[in-house]
Each structure stands twice: as C-alpha cells, then as structure tokens.
Amino acid sequence: MRSFRFHLALRFTLSMALAVASISVASVLTLRSVLDRELNASILNVASIQAASVTDSPGGEMHFHEWELTPDEATSVRDLVRYAQVWSEEGQSLIRSRFMTEDLPLDGDALVQAGEGELVWREQAFQGLPVRSLYYPLSRFGAAHEQHVLQVAAPLTARHDMVNRLIVFFAGLTLVVTLASFAGSWWLAGRAVRPVHEVMDQAEAIGAASLGRRIKAYADTREYHRLVEVLNTMLGRLQQAFDAQKRFTADASHELRSPLTALRGEIELALRRQRPNEEYRRVLASSLEEIERLSRITEDLLALARSDAGQLPASDEETDPRKVSARIVDRFRGAAERDGITLTFEAQGDRTVRLDPGLLGQIVWTLTDNALKFTPPGGFVRVGITRLDDSLEIEVSDTGPGLGVEPARVFDRFFRIDEARTPGDGESGTGLGLAIVRAIAEGYGGWAEAENLPAGGARVRVGVPLDEEGRPRRESPHPS
C-alpha cells in the first residue's frame, strides 16, 4: 500500500513538474524571442539614423549623430549605448563614435556581404561584453559611399541578464511546484488509499468462522459504495457456498454412515457365534445390498463432483431424443404394470439433437423412476418430450402426494420429503438423483424446475436451449 501511495504521488508530481517545466521553457524562449526582436528593431532604427547622419553632408564628409554626454555619463548608460563605426571595403576604420576608445570587432565575411548590399547580423564580444552587430551597407545612400559599411552594435548584457533571471525564477518555481506537488499528492494519495486499506483490513479479518460478517468501512461513501457492495456480495456468495458445502458434507457423511453401520452390525452379529449356512447367506445378501447402496451413493457423489468442476463426460453426437426416451420408458413398463400404475409416453417434434445420449437417458430415467416410486397403485405417470426449434423440454408428471411446501428443494442434494412421498417398497434412494438431473441440465446451459399440480401430484420439467444445429447454446433461458 505504501509503494502504491508513493508511485501515485510520484506520477502526479512528475506530471506537474513536466507541465511547469514545459511552460517555463516556452516562456523563456518566447521572452528571448521578443527581446531579440525588439533589440534588432532598435539596432536597425539606430543604424538607419546614423547612416542618414553619416551621409547627409553634400561634400562627402562623414560624422555621427552623437548624444551630448560626457564620458562619465556615457559609461553610466553603456548598456543603452549603440556603438557605431564606419569601415571601408578593405576593413579600414574610417570613423567611429566619440564615446568609443577602440574599434568594434570586425567580421570579414559579414563586411564582404554588407559591401554587396546585404544587411548582416552577428553576435560578437566587445570590451569583454557580448554585443549584437548589424553591418549596414551605406551604398544605399549614393555612389559616394559604395565602398563604405556602417557597423552598429548594442550590448547584450541586459538581455542576457533578464533571460538568466527568468531562467532562475522558473527553475525555482519548478522546484517549489515539484516539492509542493509531491507533498500535496502524498497527502491526497494517503487520503485516497486509506479507505481501501481499511476495507482490506476488514476483508482480511473475515475467515471461515466469520463469513457472516460484512465490510462496513466507507459503505456509505459514494466513491467506495460500489467496491464495498461487490465485496459484500462476494462474501455472501462465499457464505452460501460454504454453508452448502458444510450441509453437503454432513449429509454425505450421514448417508455413508448408515449403510456402513448396518453392514458392520450385520457382520459383527454373524461373527459372534457359529451359525448355519443359511444365516450366513442371509447376512451376505444383506451386506451386498448395503454395498450396492454405498456404490450408488459414491457414483452419484462422483457425478456431482465432476459437475461442480465442469467435467461431466458428455459427447457431441447426433441423438434422437424420442428413441432414447421411449427406450427408457419401456424399461419401466413392467414395474408400472406390476404396481398398477398407468405409464404413458408422448413425444412431439422429430428433429435430432447434439447431446450425449447417456446423460439424456439419465435425466429421463431419474425423473421416471422418481415418479413411479412415489405414485400409489391406480395412479398415472406421464412422460413427455418436446423438440422445439430452439430447445428440448422433458416433462414428467404423476398423481402422487406432491412435493410439499417447497417444491424447488427437491433438487437439493440429499433432500427428501419422507413424510409426504414415502416409497411403497421402503427404498428411499440416495437423495441425489434430482440434484444430478439439475447439474446435467445446467451443464448444458439449461434449467430444471418442479411444481405441485392443482389436482394433486407433481410435475418436473427440464429444458435445454439449442441452436439451429441442435447443439446446446449454454445459456440460461429459464422460462418466466
């Protein structure tokens, strides 16, 4: 968290520093450009005045327009003085300002170019100070001065000093803004991440024994309301899954313990003393029944575990749902007739599907077996399968005692309504069949639902959404 805070503050600080530095550089360059433009204009103006003064004598004599200053006064305003000097084409000094004690520095190339009629600018050093010089051709004022070039120079000290002061000012401003930005962003980052830190602390304090707790820090703050809401929703789902897992573990332990206890009791009783062979055969037969029950529970638990992991074995082959369902129903007809139950089968739609025939048959088998098991003699069981354009629906209804006040719970693992739907033969099953049916349907993106019928009995429906080729769309279009 501290590293995140530091990086957040550093990124904001660098952004501010870069922005201020960019503005500073732009300001310095702009000011220097303005100063250079004004200085060049001033030098050119002075050069024009001096050139006119030098060439205004009809006799050809040359003289400068001089300020009436004493040498001391001229020294005091040296930064404002524009030095002037006239050169011949050969580089010989002809005349210079009376305040000058030595010649201006001469650039030979600039002198040649000015002799050809060009205005030439140069930056040079004069008396240890930087100056900007303009070489001005006097040939513009008549043939008498074709071989003369006027050089006017102005000190750059004031210009350099102003630019340097501005650079120092902006450098200091950038430093101050950088330090202030870092301090401010560090403080703001601390305030920004502190709620997250508190939310994390509360989340870390929640363990398996305290899943009922919820995160309360900044739950009412608009910026963090969504985060806290999402975390609490996730905790709620985890609690539901954890509670379901605990119930499942307890139910599975109970279901496994009952046959194991019966098996152990039968064997221990048989071993207490010598018994006839018929007694041993009875004990072995009873033990085999318990072992078969354990095998069914184990296989069902394995199927549900694979379903939870998304690994239910399913093949993608063309299957006729009418034939698969009819074959399963036919296997129950003998048992239905023996118990005096009328078993009917109806199928609509003749299109095939791309579903695993084994899993499809397991759905029909489980629903039909449950319906027959809980339907009293003289009752009816109807099995129907409908192939629509975009789905496959399986419906099994019976005239049994119904599903109780919470029909949807029949899909819970190990759930039974023993008081209302007790099998006639005393076999209670594993309580996992309908849970597996729902797992298979949801694995295909489908749904399963159960309801009590108004006239008595129950109805269970399973649906799988299909595309145009009969493959599951793996959505969840549960009917409203």
C-alpha positions as CSV (number, residue, x, y, z in Angstrom):
1,M,0.0,0.0,0.0
2,R,2.9,2.4,0.8
3,S,4.5,1.6,-2.5
4,F,1.2,2.3,-4.3
5,R,0.9,5.6,-2.5
6,F,4.5,6.6,-3.4
7,H,4.1,5.7,-7.0
8,L,0.8,7.6,-7.2
9,A,2.3,10.7,-5.6
10,L,5.4,10.3,-7.8
11,R,3.4,10.1,-11.0
12,F,1.4,13.2,-10.1
13,T,4.5,15.1,-9.1
14,L,6.3,14.2,-12.3
15,S,3.3,15.3,-14.4
16,M,3.1,18.6,-12.6
17,A,6.9,19.1,-12.8
18,L,6.8,18.3,-16.5
19,A,4.0,20.7,-17.1
20,V,5.6,23.6,-15.2
21,A,9.0,22.9,-16.9
22,S,7.3,22.9,-20.3
23,I,5.6,26.2,-19.5
24,S,8.9,27.6,-18.2
25,V,10.9,26.7,-21.3
26,A,8.2,28.1,-23.6
27,S,8.1,31.3,-21.6
28,V,11.9,31.7,-21.7
29,L,12.0,31.0,-25.4
30,T,9.1,33.4,-26.0
31,L,10.7,36.2,-23.9
32,R,14.1,35.7,-25.6
33,S,12.4,35.9,-29.0
34,V,10.6,39.1,-28.0
35,L,13.7,40.7,-26.6
36,D,15.7,39.7,-29.7
37,R,13.0,41.1,-32.0
38,E,12.8,44.4,-30.0
39,L,16.6,44.6,-29.8
40,N,17.0,44.0,-33.6
41,A,14.4,46.6,-34.3
42,S,16.2,49.1,-32.0
43,I,19.6,48.4,-33.6
44,L,18.1,48.7,-37.1
45,N,16.5,52.0,-36.2
46,V,19.7,53.4,-34.8
47,A,21.6,52.2,-37.9
48,S,19.1,54.0,-40.1
49,I,19.5,57.2,-38.2
50,Q,23.3,57.0,-38.1
51,A,23.5,56.1,-41.8
52,A,21.4,59.1,-42.7
53,S,23.6,61.3,-40.4
54,V,26.8,60.0,-41.8
55,T,25.9,60.6,-45.5
56,D,24.0,63.9,-45.2
57,S,26.9,66.1,-46.0
58,P,27.0,67.4,-49.6
59,G,30.8,67.4,-49.6
60,G,31.0,63.8,-48.6
61,E,32.3,64.4,-45.1
62,M,31.1,61.7,-42.6
63,H,30.0,62.3,-39.0
64,F,27.8,60.6,-36.4
65,H,24.7,61.9,-34.7
66,E,26.1,62.0,-31.1
67,W,24.4,62.4,-27.8
68,E,25.6,65.3,-25.7
69,L,27.0,63.1,-22.9
70,T,30.2,63.4,-21.0
71,P,32.4,60.3,-21.0
72,D,31.3,59.5,-17.4
73,E,27.6,59.8,-18.4
74,A,28.2,57.6,-21.4
75,T,29.8,55.0,-19.1
76,S,26.8,55.0,-16.8
77,V,24.5,54.2,-19.7
78,R,26.8,51.9,-21.5
79,D,24.1,49.2,-21.7
80,L,21.9,51.5,-23.7
81,V,24.6,53.0,-26.0
82,R,24.6,51.8,-29.5
83,Y,28.1,51.7,-30.8
84,A,28.7,52.9,-34.4
85,Q,31.7,52.7,-36.7
86,V,32.2,53.1,-40.5
87,W,34.5,50.7,-42.4
88,S,36.0,50.7,-45.8
89,E,35.7,47.6,-48.0
90,E,39.3,46.8,-47.2
91,G,38.4,46.7,-43.4
92,Q,40.0,50.1,-42.6
93,S,38.2,52.1,-39.8
94,L,37.1,55.5,-41.2
95,I,35.0,56.9,-38.3
96,R,33.6,55.7,-35.0
97,S,31.5,57.1,-32.2
98,R,33.4,59.5,-30.0
99,F,32.5,57.5,-26.8
100,M,34.4,54.5,-28.2
101,T,38.0,54.0,-27.1
102,E,38.7,51.1,-29.5
103,D,37.4,49.6,-32.7
104,L,34.5,47.3,-32.8
105,P,35.3,43.6,-33.6
106,L,35.2,43.2,-37.4
107,D,33.9,40.1,-39.1
108,G,35.4,39.9,-42.6
109,D,32.7,37.7,-44.1
110,A,30.0,40.0,-42.8
111,L,31.9,43.0,-44.2
112,V,32.0,41.5,-47.7
113,Q,28.3,40.6,-47.6
114,A,27.4,44.0,-46.5
115,G,29.5,45.5,-49.3
116,E,27.3,43.6,-51.7
117,G,24.2,45.4,-50.3
118,E,23.0,42.9,-47.6
119,L,22.1,43.5,-44.0
120,V,24.2,41.1,-41.9
121,W,23.7,40.3,-38.2
122,R,26.5,38.9,-36.0
123,E,26.9,38.3,-32.3
124,Q,30.4,39.2,-31.1
125,A,32.4,40.3,-28.0
126,F,33.4,43.9,-27.4
127,Q,35.4,45.0,-24.4
128,G,34.7,41.7,-22.7
129,L,30.9,42.0,-23.2
130,P,28.6,40.3,-25.7
131,V,27.2,42.5,-28.4
132,R,25.0,42.1,-31.4
133,S,26.2,43.9,-34.5
134,L,24.5,45.0,-37.7
135,Y,26.6,45.5,-40.8
136,Y,24.6,48.2,-42.8
137,P,25.7,49.0,-46.4
138,L,26.0,52.7,-47.0
139,S,25.8,52.2,-50.7
140,R,22.1,52.7,-50.3
141,F,22.7,56.4,-49.8
142,G,24.6,57.1,-53.1
143,A,27.6,56.3,-55.1
144,A,29.9,58.3,-52.9
145,H,29.6,55.7,-50.2
146,E,29.5,52.4,-52.3
147,Q,32.7,51.3,-50.6
148,H,31.6,52.1,-47.0
149,V,29.8,49.8,-44.4
150,L,28.3,51.1,-41.2
151,Q,28.6,48.7,-38.2
152,V,26.2,49.4,-35.3
153,A,26.5,47.2,-32.1
154,A,24.4,47.0,-29.0
155,P,25.3,45.3,-25.7
156,L,23.5,42.0,-24.9
157,T,24.2,42.2,-21.2
158,A,20.8,43.4,-20.2
159,R,19.1,40.9,-22.5
160,H,21.2,38.0,-21.1
161,D,20.6,39.2,-17.5
162,M,16.9,39.3,-18.0
163,V,16.8,35.9,-19.6
164,N,19.0,34.4,-16.9
165,R,16.9,35.9,-14.2
166,L,13.8,34.4,-15.8
167,I,15.5,31.0,-16.0
168,V,16.4,31.1,-12.4
169,F,12.9,32.2,-11.5
170,F,11.3,29.4,-13.4
171,A,13.8,26.9,-12.1
172,G,12.9,27.9,-8.6
173,L,9.2,27.9,-9.4
174,T,9.6,24.4,-10.9
175,L,11.4,23.2,-7.8
176,V,8.8,24.8,-5.5
177,V,5.9,23.4,-7.5
178,T,7.5,19.9,-7.6
179,L,8.0,19.8,-3.8
180,A,4.6,21.2,-3.2
181,S,3.0,18.8,-5.7
182,F,4.8,15.8,-4.1
183,A,3.7,16.9,-0.6
184,G,0.1,17.5,-1.7
185,S,-0.1,14.4,-3.8
186,W,1.4,12.3,-1.0
187,W,-1.3,13.7,1.3
188,L,-4.1,13.2,-1.3
189,A,-2.8,9.7,-2.1
190,G,-2.9,8.9,1.6
191,R,-6.5,10.0,1.9
192,A,-7.4,8.1,-1.3
193,V,-5.8,4.8,-0.4
194,R,-6.7,4.9,3.4
195,P,-10.3,3.8,2.8
196,V,-9.0,1.0,0.5
197,H,-6.6,0.0,3.3
198,E,-9.4,-0.1,5.9
199,V,-11.6,-2.1,3.5
200,M,-8.7,-4.6,3.0
201,D,-8.1,-4.8,6.8
202,Q,-11.8,-5.7,7.4
203,A,-11.7,-8.2,4.4
204,E,-8.6,-9.9,5.8
205,A,-10.2,-10.2,9.2
206,I,-13.0,-12.3,7.8
207,G,-12.3,-16.0,7.9
208,A,-14.1,-19.3,7.6
209,A,-15.6,-18.9,11.1
210,S,-16.8,-15.4,10.4
211,L,-18.2,-15.4,6.9
212,G,-21.4,-13.9,8.3
213,R,-19.6,-10.6,8.9
214,R,-19.7,-7.9,6.3
215,I,-17.4,-5.0,5.3
216,K,-18.7,-1.7,6.8
217,A,-15.8,0.7,6.2
218,Y,-16.9,3.5,3.8
219,A,-20.0,1.6,2.8
220,D,-22.0,4.9,2.6
221,T,-19.3,6.8,0.7
222,R,-20.2,7.3,-2.9
223,E,-16.8,6.6,-4.3
224,Y,-16.4,3.3,-2.4
225,H,-20.0,2.2,-2.2
226,R,-19.7,0.0,-5.3
227,L,-16.5,-1.6,-4.1
228,V,-17.9,-2.5,-0.7
229,E,-21.1,-3.7,-2.2
230,V,-19.3,-6.0,-4.6
231,L,-17.1,-7.4,-1.8
232,N,-20.1,-8.0,0.5
233,T,-22.0,-9.7,-2.4
234,M,-19.0,-11.9,-3.0
235,L,-18.8,-12.7,0.7
236,G,-22.5,-13.6,0.7
237,R,-21.9,-16.0,-2.2
238,L,-19.0,-17.5,-0.4
239,Q,-21.0,-17.9,2.7
240,Q,-23.8,-19.6,0.8
241,A,-21.3,-21.9,-1.0
242,F,-19.5,-22.7,2.3
243,D,-22.8,-23.4,4.1
244,A,-24.0,-25.6,1.2
245,Q,-20.7,-27.4,1.3
246,K,-21.0,-28.0,5.1
247,R,-24.5,-29.3,4.6
248,F,-23.4,-31.5,1.8
249,T,-20.5,-32.9,3.8
250,A,-22.7,-33.6,6.8
251,D,-25.4,-35.2,4.6
252,A,-22.9,-37.3,2.7
253,S,-21.3,-38.4,6.0
254,H,-24.8,-39.4,7.3
255,E,-25.7,-41.2,4.1
256,L,-22.4,-43.1,4.1
257,R,-22.5,-43.8,7.8
258,S,-26.0,-45.5,7.7
259,P,-25.1,-48.4,5.3
260,L,-21.6,-48.8,6.9
261,T,-23.2,-49.0,10.3
262,A,-25.7,-51.6,9.1
263,L,-23.0,-53.5,7.3
264,R,-20.8,-53.6,10.3
265,G,-23.6,-54.6,12.6
266,E,-24.7,-57.5,10.4
267,I,-21.1,-58.8,10.1
268,E,-20.3,-58.4,13.8
269,L,-23.5,-60.2,14.7
270,A,-22.7,-63.1,12.3
271,L,-19.2,-63.5,13.8
272,R,-20.3,-63.7,17.5
273,R,-21.0,-67.4,17.2
274,Q,-21.2,-70.3,14.8
275,R,-24.3,-70.1,12.6
276,P,-26.0,-72.2,9.9
277,N,-25.1,-71.6,6.3
278,E,-28.5,-70.2,5.6
279,E,-27.9,-67.5,8.2
280,Y,-24.5,-66.6,6.6
281,R,-26.1,-66.4,3.2
282,R,-28.7,-64.0,4.6
283,V,-26.0,-61.8,6.2
284,L,-24.0,-61.8,2.9
285,A,-27.1,-60.9,0.9
286,S,-27.9,-58.1,3.3
287,S,-24.3,-56.9,3.2
288,L,-24.4,-56.9,-0.6
289,E,-27.5,-54.7,-0.6
290,E,-25.7,-52.2,1.6
291,I,-22.6,-52.3,-0.6
292,E,-24.7,-51.7,-3.6
293,R,-26.2,-48.7,-1.8
294,L,-22.8,-47.4,-1.0
295,S,-21.7,-47.8,-4.6
296,R,-24.8,-45.8,-5.8
297,I,-24.0,-43.0,-3.4
298,T,-20.4,-43.0,-4.3
299,E,-21.2,-42.9,-8.1
300,D,-23.7,-40.1,-7.5
301,L,-21.2,-38.1,-5.4
302,L,-18.6,-38.6,-8.1
303,A,-21.0,-37.3,-10.8
304,L,-21.9,-34.2,-8.7
305,A,-18.2,-33.6,-8.0
306,R,-17.5,-33.7,-11.7
307,S,-20.4,-31.4,-12.4
308,D,-19.2,-28.9,-9.9
309,A,-15.8,-29.0,-11.6
310,G,-17.4,-28.7,-15.1
311,Q,-16.1,-32.1,-16.1
312,L,-19.3,-34.1,-16.7
313,P,-18.4,-36.5,-19.5
314,A,-20.5,-35.5,-22.5
315,S,-20.2,-36.5,-26.1
316,D,-21.4,-34.3,-29.0
317,E,-23.2,-36.8,-31.2
318,E,-26.5,-36.8,-33.2
319,T,-29.2,-38.2,-30.9
320,D,-32.9,-38.8,-31.5
321,P,-34.5,-37.8,-28.1
322,R,-37.7,-39.7,-28.9
323,K,-36.0,-43.0,-29.3
324,V,-33.8,-42.6,-26.2
325,S,-36.7,-41.6,-24.1
326,A,-39.0,-44.3,-25.4
327,R,-36.4,-47.0,-24.7
328,I,-36.1,-45.8,-21.1
329,V,-39.8,-45.6,-20.6
330,D,-40.3,-49.1,-22.0
331,R,-37.9,-50.5,-19.4
332,F,-40.3,-49.2,-16.6
333,R,-43.5,-50.6,-18.1
334,G,-43.2,-54.0,-16.4
335,A,-42.7,-52.4,-13.0
336,A,-45.5,-49.9,-13.6
337,E,-48.0,-52.7,-14.5
338,R,-46.9,-54.7,-11.5
339,D,-47.7,-51.8,-9.2
340,G,-51.0,-51.0,-11.0
341,I,-49.7,-47.6,-12.4
342,T,-50.6,-46.3,-15.8
343,L,-47.4,-45.2,-17.6
344,T,-47.7,-43.1,-20.8
345,F,-45.2,-41.6,-23.1
346,E,-45.7,-38.7,-25.6
347,A,-43.2,-37.2,-28.0
348,Q,-43.5,-34.1,-30.2
349,G,-41.1,-32.9,-32.8
350,D,-38.9,-35.2,-35.0
351,R,-35.6,-33.2,-35.1
352,T,-32.5,-34.7,-33.7
353,V,-30.2,-33.0,-31.1
354,R,-26.4,-32.9,-30.5
355,L,-26.5,-34.2,-26.9
356,D,-24.9,-37.0,-25.0
357,P,-27.5,-39.9,-25.2
358,G,-26.3,-41.3,-21.9
359,L,-26.9,-38.0,-20.0
360,L,-30.2,-37.5,-21.8
361,G,-31.2,-41.0,-20.8
362,Q,-30.1,-40.5,-17.2
363,I,-32.5,-37.5,-17.0
364,V,-35.4,-39.4,-18.3
365,W,-34.6,-42.5,-16.2
366,T,-34.3,-40.5,-12.9
367,L,-37.5,-38.5,-13.4
368,T,-39.5,-41.6,-14.4
369,D,-38.1,-43.7,-11.6
370,N,-38.9,-41.0,-9.0
371,A,-42.5,-40.5,-10.4
372,L,-43.2,-44.3,-10.3
373,K,-41.6,-44.7,-6.9
374,F,-43.9,-42.1,-5.3
375,T,-47.1,-42.8,-7.2
376,P,-49.6,-45.1,-5.4
377,P,-51.3,-48.0,-7.2
378,G,-54.0,-46.9,-9.6
379,G,-52.2,-43.7,-10.3
380,F,-50.8,-42.2,-13.5
381,V,-47.3,-41.2,-14.7
382,R,-46.9,-39.2,-17.9
383,V,-43.5,-38.8,-19.6
384,G,-43.4,-36.2,-22.4
385,I,-40.6,-34.9,-24.5
386,T,-40.9,-32.0,-26.9
387,R,-38.3,-30.9,-29.5
388,L,-38.9,-27.2,-30.3
389,D,-37.0,-25.1,-32.8
390,D,-34.8,-23.6,-30.1
391,S,-34.9,-26.1,-27.2
392,L,-35.6,-29.6,-25.9
393,E,-38.0,-30.0,-23.0
394,I,-38.6,-33.0,-20.9
395,E,-41.7,-33.2,-18.6
396,V,-42.7,-35.9,-16.1
397,S,-45.9,-35.6,-14.1
398,D,-47.5,-38.0,-11.6
399,T,-50.6,-38.4,-9.3
400,G,-48.6,-38.9,-6.2
401,P,-48.7,-36.9,-2.9
402,G,-46.9,-33.9,-4.3
403,L,-43.6,-32.2,-3.3
404,G,-44.5,-30.4,-0.1
405,V,-44.5,-26.7,0.5
406,E,-41.1,-26.1,-1.1
407,P,-41.0,-27.9,-4.4
408,A,-37.8,-26.3,-5.6
409,R,-35.9,-28.0,-2.7
410,V,-36.3,-31.5,-4.3
411,F,-33.2,-30.5,-6.4
412,D,-31.1,-30.0,-3.3
413,R,-28.6,-32.7,-2.5
414,F,-29.8,-35.4,-0.1
415,F,-33.2,-33.7,0.2
416,R,-36.2,-35.9,0.8
417,I,-39.8,-35.3,1.7
418,D,-40.2,-38.6,3.5
419,E,-43.4,-37.6,5.3
420,A,-45.4,-36.9,2.1
421,R,-43.6,-39.0,-0.6
422,T,-42.6,-42.3,1.0
423,P,-41.9,-45.2,-1.4
424,G,-44.2,-48.1,-1.2
425,D,-41.3,-50.6,-1.0
426,G,-39.4,-48.8,1.7
427,E,-36.5,-47.9,-0.6
428,S,-35.5,-44.3,0.0
429,G,-32.8,-43.9,-2.6
430,T,-29.7,-41.7,-2.2
431,G,-31.4,-38.3,-2.4
432,L,-29.0,-37.2,-5.2
433,G,-30.9,-38.2,-8.4
434,L,-32.7,-34.9,-9.0
435,A,-29.6,-32.9,-8.0
436,I,-27.7,-34.8,-10.8
437,V,-30.6,-34.0,-13.2
438,R,-30.3,-30.3,-12.5
439,A,-26.5,-30.5,-12.7
440,I,-26.7,-32.1,-16.2
441,A,-29.3,-29.5,-17.4
442,E,-27.3,-26.6,-16.1
443,G,-24.1,-28.1,-17.6
444,Y,-25.8,-27.7,-21.0
445,G,-27.0,-24.2,-20.1
446,G,-30.5,-25.4,-19.3
447,W,-32.8,-25.4,-16.3
448,A,-34.8,-27.7,-14.1
449,E,-38.0,-26.9,-12.1
450,A,-40.6,-28.7,-10.1
451,E,-44.1,-27.8,-9.0
452,N,-47.2,-29.2,-7.3
453,L,-50.2,-29.8,-9.6
454,P,-53.5,-28.2,-8.5
455,A,-55.4,-31.5,-8.8
456,G,-52.7,-33.3,-6.8
457,G,-49.4,-34.9,-7.8
458,A,-46.2,-33.2,-9.0
459,R,-44.6,-32.2,-12.3
460,V,-40.9,-31.9,-13.0
461,R,-39.7,-30.0,-16.2
462,V,-36.2,-29.9,-17.6
463,G,-35.2,-27.7,-20.6
464,V,-32.0,-27.3,-22.7
465,P,-31.7,-24.4,-25.2
466,L,-30.5,-25.4,-28.6
467,D,-29.1,-23.6,-31.7
468,E,-30.1,-24.3,-35.3
469,E,-27.9,-27.4,-35.5
470,G,-29.3,-28.9,-32.3
471,R,-26.3,-28.0,-30.1
472,P,-26.8,-26.6,-26.6
473,R,-26.4,-22.8,-26.5
474,R,-25.2,-23.0,-22.9
475,E,-27.3,-20.0,-21.9
476,S,-29.9,-19.9,-19.1
477,P,-33.3,-19.1,-20.8
478,H,-35.3,-20.1,-17.8
479,P,-39.0,-19.6,-18.6
480,S,-40.6,-16.7,-16.7
